[in-house]
Amino acid sequence: MQRKISQWLLPLFLIVTLLVTGCSGTSVSNAEVSTSNSSSQTQLATKYNYLPKLNGKAKVEMIVNSSVITIEVDGDNAPITAGNFVDLVQQGVYDGLAFHRVVREPQPFVVQGGDPQSKDLNVPLNNLGTGGFIDPKTSRERYIPLEIKPTEAKEPVYSKTFEVAGIQQQPILYHKRGAVAMARSQPPDSASSQFYFALTDLPFLDGSYAVFGNVTQGMKEVVDQIQAGDRIESAKVVEGIENLTIKTNRNQS
């Protein structure tokens, strides 16, 4: 029994750790959260039309420690989450940012980065983990909705975890080793620019965090070697930029 409790407590601790280090800020109000039926999800997706969207696949090459990490970004199954990431890459937001959290013990977990505050070399790593992308068009932090597509659904579920929505399917994009997903704080719609690489299969995160791509090259050679404080030397979109659509942003409330 004690062993079973320990096995349950460790994933819980890791989830809490990920929550604490996600981007801080407020999500959309409770009144704006959709129901899980198809029409409501479509309406909610339409509501976020001002956000960048990726209509298809894209490939991103990220240079860390002078080595290439290739990421396949999946806009077919996570159009808003993937679009946000590709847009930030295209703007050069990730260039020079640090990986502020690397968790490998007591078991492999994640490598997390993307806090724009880390651009300042004088900011200690311990102070990172609460920053997000400030959109120059609005002078406010850009938040994106939690977006996870069940295996048997035509549309993603927005603004709700699978547990809250009562969904018992596996997501199409799930937390296998090499998955790339958005970090967030406790409100579901609080992701901004921080992302993480899954260092191993993390099924207890499925349905709660939005996976938007996978590492296709450089997992063992590069990602597994990243240490806290290592920086993204550069990131660029090498394929699929034509699939990115950006409309005029509205002011975020």
N, C-alpha and C positions, 0 to 999 in steps of 0.2 A: 504493500500500500504506500509506504514512504517513497519508494522509487517511482510509483505512478504519479504521486503528488509532485515530486521533483521534476519529472518530465513535463508536467503541465505548467508548473510555475516558471520554468525557463522560457518557453515561448511567450508567456504573458509578460515577463520582465523585458524581453527583447522588443515586444510591441510597444510597451510603455516608453522604452528608450527611444524608439523611432518616433513616437508621437511627440515627446518632449523636444526632440531636435528638429522636428519639422518646422516649416515657416509659421511664425506667429502671425495673428491677425484675425479679423472677423470674417465669417463666411456670409453667404446670403442669408436673409432672415428665414425663420421657420415657415413663414407664410409663403415663401417662394419655393419651398421644397416640393417636388412633384410626388405624385403617387406612382406606383409601379406599373400601371397599365400602359399599354402601347401608345395610345393617343396622348396621354400626359407626358410620356417620355419624349415623344416627337415634338410637342409644344415646348418642352424645356430645352431640348436641343436647339430649336429655332430661336429661343430667347438668347442663346449664347452665340448667335451668328456674327456678333462683332469681334469675336475672338478668332485668331488664326486657326485654320483647319487644314489638315493634310488629307487629300482625297486620293489615297493610294499609298504606295510605299516610298521610302527614301532611305538613303545610306549616308551615315555620318562617320567621318574619320576624326578621331580624337587623339591628340598626341600627348602622352604622359611619359615622363622620363625618357624622352627621345624615341619612344616606341609607339606604334599605331594600335589603337583600339577601334575596330570597325563595328558599328552599331546599325542593325537594320531596324528602322523606325516604321511602325505599322499603323498607318492612317486608315486602313480599311476597317479595323476593329476598335480604334481609339482615335478618331479624327481630331478632336479638340486637344487631347493630351499630347498627341504626336505633333500636331500643328504648333502648339505652344513651344515645344522643345526645338523643333526645326527652326521656327522663327527666332528663338533666342540664339541658336547656333549661328544663323545667318547674320544676326546683328552683332556677333562677336561678344555676346554677354559672358560666355563661359571662358573666354581666353584669359589666362592668368589666375583663375579662381582655384582655391585649394580644396582638397578632400579633407574635411575637418573631422570626420568620424570614420574610423576603421575598426570593426568588431570581428575578431577571429577567435576569441576565447570567451567562454569555455568551449564554444563551438563556432564554426564559420557562420557569419550572419551577413553583414553588408559593408560596402564601401560607399560613403555618402559625401556628396559635395554640391556645389552650385549656389552657395551663399554669396551674393554679390559683395557683402561686407569684407570678404576675404581678399578682395582686390587690394585693400590697404594692407601692406606688409606689416604694419605696426599693430594690427588687431590680433590679439592672442587667439589661438585655436579654441581655447575654452570659452571664448566669448562668441563663437560662431554657432550657427544653427537656427537663428531666428530671422534671418534676412530673406527678402524676396526681390524680384525684379520690379524696379520702379519704371513704369511706362512713361517715356518722355512726352508722349502725346497727352497724357492725363495728369502727369506729375503724381500719380498714385501707384500703389503696388498692384500689379496685375495678379488676380486670383483666377484659377480655373476650377470648374466643377469636378467632383469625383465622377469618373466615367469608367464603367466596367461592363463589358458585354458578356452575358451568359452564353453558354455553348449553343443553346437552342433558340436564341433570340435574334430578331432581325435588327434591333436597335440596342445600343448600350443602355444601361441603367444609370441615371444621373442623380447626383446629390444624396445618394443613400448607399450604405453598405449592404451587402447581400443579406446580412443578418437582420437589419432593420426592415429591408424590403421583403423578407420572408422567402428569399430565393435559395434553393438548395442545389443549384447546378454549379458546375465548375466554370470559371471564366474561360473564355477562349484564350486570352493571354494570361498565363498563370506564372506563379513564382517558381520557375525552374532555375537551376544554376545558370547564370549569365543573363537573367532577365534584367531589364532596365525599367525602373518604376519611379513614380513621383513620391517624394516625402511630403508630409503635411503635418499640421498640428491636429488637435482633436476635432474641430469642426470639419465635416467632410469636404467642404468647398474651400479649403485653405491652402492648397498647393499653389506654388508660384514658379520658382526656378530650381529649387533643390531636388535632386534626383539621387538614386542609389543603384548600385549593381548588387544583385543577389549572389553571394559567394557559394551558396548551396541551394538545394530545393527548400523552399519556405512555404509549405502549403497552408500554414496557419495565418498567413497574410492574405491569402486569396479571398477576394470578395470584399476586402477592406482597403486595399491600396491599389492604385491604378498602374498596371504594367502597360508600357507603350512600345516596347521593343526588346531586342535581344542582341547580345554580343555575338558576332559571327567570326571574329578574328581577334586574337590578343587576350583571351580570357586567362589562360594559364601563364602566358609569358609576361603580361602587363598588369591586368587587373589584380591577379593574385599576389602581385609583388608591391602593390601600392601601400604606402605608409601614410599615416596622418601627417599632413603638412605638405605632401606632394601636390604639385600643381598641374592644371591643364594648360599645357603650353599653347595649344591651339585646338580649335574644333571647326570643321567645315563640312558643308553638305556637298557630297561628291556625286550623288545621283538623286533624282526625284524632286528637285527644287520646283520644277514646273507643276508639281502636284499641290503646292502650298498656295492657299488662297487667303488673302487678308483684306478685310473690309474696314471701313472707317470705324475706329473705336468710339464707343459712347462713353460718357463719364460714368465711372463706377461709384456706386453709393456705398 
